[in-house]
Amino acid sequence: LDSSIPESKQKYVPTSGTYPKGFKVSGTHVGVKPANTKFPDLAFIVSEKPCSAAAVFTTNKFQAAPVQISRSMLEARKGEGVRGVIINSGCANAVTGRRGEEDALAMGEKASSCFPDDPDDGLGHRSIVMSTGVIGQHLPINKILDRIHQASSNLDSSHSAWLTTARAICTTDTFPKLLSTTFTLPGSAHRDVVYSLAGMTKGAGMIHPNMA
Amino acid sequence: TLLAILCTDAPVPPPALSSLLKIATNKSFNCISIDGDTSTNDTLAILANGAAALPSTPGSQSQDSAPAIPNDPKDPDYIAMSRVLTDFSQRLAQLVVRDGEGATKFVEVHVHHAPSVADAKAIASTIARSPLVKTALYGKDANWGRILCAIGYTPNLSEGAVVPEKMTVSFVPVDNSASRGEGALRLLVNGEPERVDEERAARLLQDEDLKIDVSLGTGMEEAKYWFCDFSHEYVTINGDYRT
């Protein structure tokens, strides 16, 4: 992966990190864009146990299918019992009509099926879904669904796995954007605990976010 | 499109997580611009699993979970968590700007002494979106006229937010700049243009990183925005990108 990163951007790519306990991640090659024959383009981020989740979404009136599906899931669950995030790059699944919504839902359900021990609470799947890439094309959904269990098998907590996952969400980005940190809290109940926070992001064009 | 995922092992229940995320977003990812276009897919999600356990007490084998952070903006843990999350989100958002398509410059615009945060943010956002400001920066041109123009057409400002006679605009070298010792380059002071040392301006604009400082002189509030320049390469990349 490093060989494709411009020299001027290498300094922004971490060589190590301290990642939060209980999370595992993977980046897997699907080939959402046929021209992509080697780079990972399916990211899977998982909490080993159901966790709290929250999100903010674009306020663009044309909300992509994954935005709608993810918002519905978080509302249904009131932000509780979430297991992870499944993301493809290469196709945004935006302005794709009902089929787009079905595809996004299928991604969320397939990702959640990787955790068969979770109780069926009647609230549906437990995954946030994201997509990024070209607008107005349908996802090659079968290719994606076929690789989700492989993505689950690839889950790992190493720095290398986090970096590969950050790479998997990139489109025209020239480098993966990944940070991690540790922190403490001042309250007496937390004073002796060292917490971790990790984050990855992507974006290089069509960037003027106004999320709510 | 902007996508971002944050994960923490701190114990943050959904109500607190949601409010903390909104605060952080409004001071980070909602304060960046590359090309002024808002995507159909922008999403920022945060997961908190509380897996960081309390250290076990002597003689005990078990590790208990720490108590949850309350959804109380006055609680010290909430305040500390908010600061950590906001700072971290700003650093992450700035990486996006640094990778702007075709970008050669990373610019922070700081608008201060504004009547409200909303006014300061609206002005910073307008400067960050201005194609003429962005192309001037690409051309290493200290063109403060374009900055003032953008300030002047910012929509929905409160009455009296912009008073030309109170406006001061400067370029400020960043900490690692070779120009740092020369201090801020004042372009406009209380509405009066300064005589600009073109050689100094040229040196300052050689830097990859630059700060634009705008004092409205009409209040006490402030906001920051981060953006990049606009280059030939941006057009090349997006002229080739097919829907």
Chai-1 contact restraints between the chains, C-beta under 6 A:
chainA,res_idxA,chainB,res_idxB,connection_type,confidence,min_distance_angstrom,max_distance_angstrom,comment,restraint_id
A,Y12,B,L95,contact,1.0,0.0,6.0,A-B,restraint_1
A,P20,B,C7,contact,1.0,0.0,6.0,A-B,restraint_2
A,P20,B,T8,contact,1.0,0.0,6.0,A-B,restraint_3
A,P20,B,D9,contact,1.0,0.0,6.0,A-B,restraint_4
A,K21,B,D9,contact,1.0,0.0,6.0,A-B,restraint_5
A,K21,B,A51,contact,1.0,0.0,6.0,A-B,restraint_6
A,K21,B,A52,contact,1.0,0.0,6.0,A-B,restraint_7
A,G22,B,D9,contact,1.0,0.0,6.0,A-B,restraint_8
A,G22,B,N49,contact,1.0,0.0,6.0,A-B,restraint_9
A,G22,B,A51,contact,1.0,0.0,6.0,A-B,restraint_10
A,F23,B,C7,contact,1.0,0.0,6.0,A-B,restraint_11
A,I45,B,I5,contact,1.0,0.0,6.0,A-B,restraint_12
A,S47,B,L47,contact,1.0,0.0,6.0,A-B,restraint_13
A,S47,B,N49,contact,1.0,0.0,6.0,A-B,restraint_14
A,C51,B,L47,contact,1.0,0.0,6.0,A-B,restraint_15
A,C51,B,A48,contact,1.0,0.0,6.0,A-B,restraint_16
A,C51,B,N49,contact,1.0,0.0,6.0,A-B,restraint_17
A,S52,B,V12,contact,1.0,0.0,6.0,A-B,restraint_18
A,S52,B,P13,contact,1.0,0.0,6.0,A-B,restraint_19
A,S52,B,P14,contact,1.0,0.0,6.0,A-B,restraint_20
A,S52,B,L17,contact,1.0,0.0,6.0,A-B,restraint_21
A,S52,B,A48,contact,1.0,0.0,6.0,A-B,restraint_22
A,A53,B,L47,contact,1.0,0.0,6.0,A-B,restraint_23
A,A54,B,L17,contact,1.0,0.0,6.0,A-B,restraint_24
A,A54,B,S18,contact,1.0,0.0,6.0,A-B,restraint_25
A,A54,B,L21,contact,1.0,0.0,6.0,A-B,restraint_26
A,A54,B,I46,contact,1.0,0.0,6.0,A-B,restraint_27
A,A55,B,A45,contact,1.0,0.0,6.0,A-B,restraint_28
A,V56,B,T25,contact,1.0,0.0,6.0,A-B,restraint_29
A,V56,B,L44,contact,1.0,0.0,6.0,A-B,restraint_30
A,F57,B,T43,contact,1.0,0.0,6.0,A-B,restraint_31
A,T58,B,S39,contact,1.0,0.0,6.0,A-B,restraint_32
A,T58,B,D42,contact,1.0,0.0,6.0,A-B,restraint_33
A,N60,B,T38,contact,1.0,0.0,6.0,A-B,restraint_34
A,N60,B,T40,contact,1.0,0.0,6.0,A-B,restraint_35
A,F62,B,T40,contact,1.0,0.0,6.0,A-B,restraint_36
A,A64,B,T40,contact,1.0,0.0,6.0,A-B,restraint_37
A,A64,B,N41,contact,1.0,0.0,6.0,A-B,restraint_38
A,G79,B,P14,contact,1.0,0.0,6.0,A-B,restraint_39
A,E80,B,P14,contact,1.0,0.0,6.0,A-B,restraint_40
A,V85,B,I5,contact,1.0,0.0,6.0,A-B,restraint_41
A,V85,B,A45,contact,1.0,0.0,6.0,A-B,restraint_42
A,A92,B,N41,contact,1.0,0.0,6.0,A-B,restraint_43
A,A94,B,T40,contact,1.0,0.0,6.0,A-B,restraint_44
A,A94,B,N41,contact,1.0,0.0,6.0,A-B,restraint_45
A,I128,B,A45,contact,1.0,0.0,6.0,A-B,restraint_46
A,M130,B,L3,contact,1.0,0.0,6.0,A-B,restraint_47
A,M130,B,T43,contact,1.0,0.0,6.0,A-B,restraint_48
A,T132,B,T1,contact,1.0,0.0,6.0,A-B,restraint_49
A,T132,B,L3,contact,1.0,0.0,6.0,A-B,restraint_50
A,T132,B,N41,contact,1.0,0.0,6.0,A-B,restraint_51
A,V134,B,T243,contact,1.0,0.0,6.0,A-B,restraint_52
A,I135,B,T243,contact,1.0,0.0,6.0,A-B,restraint_53
A,G136,B,T243,contact,1.0,0.0,6.0,A-B,restraint_54
A,I169,B,L3,contact,1.0,0.0,6.0,A-B,restraint_55
A,T172,B,E101,contact,1.0,0.0,6.0,A-B,restraint_56
A,D173,B,D99,contact,1.0,0.0,6.0,A-B,restraint_57
A,T174,B,D99,contact,1.0,0.0,6.0,A-B,restraint_58
A,K177,B,L95,contact,1.0,0.0,6.0,A-B,restraint_59
A,L179,B,R91,contact,1.0,0.0,6.0,A-B,restraint_60
A,L179,B,L92,contact,1.0,0.0,6.0,A-B,restraint_61
A,T181,B,F88,contact,1.0,0.0,6.0,A-B,restraint_62
A,F183,B,V84,contact,1.0,0.0,6.0,A-B,restraint_63
A,L185,B,D77,contact,1.0,0.0,6.0,A-B,restraint_64
A,L185,B,A80,contact,1.0,0.0,6.0,A-B,restraint_65
A,P186,B,P76,contact,1.0,0.0,6.0,A-B,restraint_66
A,P186,B,A80,contact,1.0,0.0,6.0,A-B,restraint_67
A,G187,B,P76,contact,1.0,0.0,6.0,A-B,restraint_68
A,G187,B,D77,contact,1.0,0.0,6.0,A-B,restraint_69
A,A189,B,P67,contact,1.0,0.0,6.0,A-B,restraint_70
A,H190,B,A66,contact,1.0,0.0,6.0,A-B,restraint_71
A,H190,B,D77,contact,1.0,0.0,6.0,A-B,restraint_72
A,D192,B,P55,contact,1.0,0.0,6.0,A-B,restraint_73
A,V193,B,A52,contact,1.0,0.0,6.0,A-B,restraint_74
A,V193,B,L54,contact,1.0,0.0,6.0,A-B,restraint_75
A,V193,B,A66,contact,1.0,0.0,6.0,A-B,restraint_76
A,Y195,B,D9,contact,1.0,0.0,6.0,A-B,restraint_77
A,Y195,B,A10,contact,1.0,0.0,6.0,A-B,restraint_78
A,Y195,B,A52,contact,1.0,0.0,6.0,A-B,restraint_79
A,S196,B,D9,contact,1.0,0.0,6.0,A-B,restraint_80
A,L197,B,T8,contact,1.0,0.0,6.0,A-B,restraint_81
A,L197,B,F88,contact,1.0,0.0,6.0,A-B,restraint_82
A,A198,B,C7,contact,1.0,0.0,6.0,A-B,restraint_83
A,G199,B,L6,contact,1.0,0.0,6.0,A-B,restraint_84
A,G199,B,L92,contact,1.0,0.0,6.0,A-B,restraint_85
A,M200,B,I5,contact,1.0,0.0,6.0,A-B,restraint_86
A,T201,B,A4,contact,1.0,0.0,6.0,A-B,restraint_87
A,T201,B,L92,contact,1.0,0.0,6.0,A-B,restraint_88
A,T201,B,V96,contact,1.0,0.0,6.0,A-B,restraint_89
A,K202,B,L3,contact,1.0,0.0,6.0,A-B,restraint_90
A,G203,B,L2,contact,1.0,0.0,6.0,A-B,restraint_91
A,G203,B,V96,contact,1.0,0.0,6.0,A-B,restraint_92
A,A204,B,D99,contact,1.0,0.0,6.0,A-B,restraint_93
A,A204,B,E101,contact,1.0,0.0,6.0,A-B,restraint_94
A,G205,B,E101,contact,1.0,0.0,6.0,A-B,restraint_95
A,M206,B,T1,contact,1.0,0.0,6.0,A-B,restraint_96
A,M206,B,D37,contact,1.0,0.0,6.0,A-B,restraint_97
A,M206,B,S39,contact,1.0,0.0,6.0,A-B,restraint_98
A,I207,B,L2,contact,1.0,0.0,6.0,A-B,restraint_99
A,I207,B,I34,contact,1.0,0.0,6.0,A-B,restraint_100
A,H208,B,S33,contact,1.0,0.0,6.0,A-B,restraint_101
A,H208,B,G36,contact,1.0,0.0,6.0,A-B,restraint_102
A,H208,B,D37,contact,1.0,0.0,6.0,A-B,restraint_103
A,H208,B,T38,contact,1.0,0.0,6.0,A-B,restraint_104
A,P209,B,L2,contact,1.0,0.0,6.0,A-B,restraint_105
A,P209,B,F29,contact,1.0,0.0,6.0,A-B,restraint_106
A,P209,B,N30,contact,1.0,0.0,6.0,A-B,restraint_107
A,P209,B,D42,contact,1.0,0.0,6.0,A-B,restraint_108
A,N210,B,N30,contact,1.0,0.0,6.0,A-B,restraint_109
A,N210,B,T38,contact,1.0,0.0,6.0,A-B,restraint_110
A,M211,B,T25,contact,1.0,0.0,6.0,A-B,restraint_111
A,M211,B,D42,contact,1.0,0.0,6.0,A-B,restraint_112
A,M211,B,L44,contact,1.0,0.0,6.0,A-B,restraint_113
